[in-house]
Amino acid sequence: SLSLTGTLVSGDGVAGLNLSRILNLKMGECPVSTQSLFKISRQARRIQKIDLSWCDGVEDEGVENLALPTLTYLSLRKCSDITDHALRKISENCSGLQRLGLARCDELTDSGITWL
């Protein structure tokens, strides 16, 4: 488990670590980018829980990169740039997902929720 919530550690900084054994990653309120989420997803292949609450820079493509079948928990609270497209990718790829946090994701619609 790695908890960096509220720190200035960026997604790029985390992507530079050996994440192969990390099962739980908390990066709430940290600066991330689509590219850093892609790198993280390629290293953390066993990850089960990801918290990106209140992270600026989380977009649909980044969520698509992190939509891994191993995920059981994903929090995207207040990631205001994600849209219904992200929900579709989550529903298609995260077969083991048990908990999904989407509070204050302002771009989500009724149409997107039907993917869940």
Beta strands, then each sheet from edge to edge (+ up, - down):
strand 1: 2-3
strand 2: 24-26
strand 3: 49-51
strand 4: 73-75
strand 5: 99-101
sheet 1: 1+ 2+ 3+ 4+ 5+
end
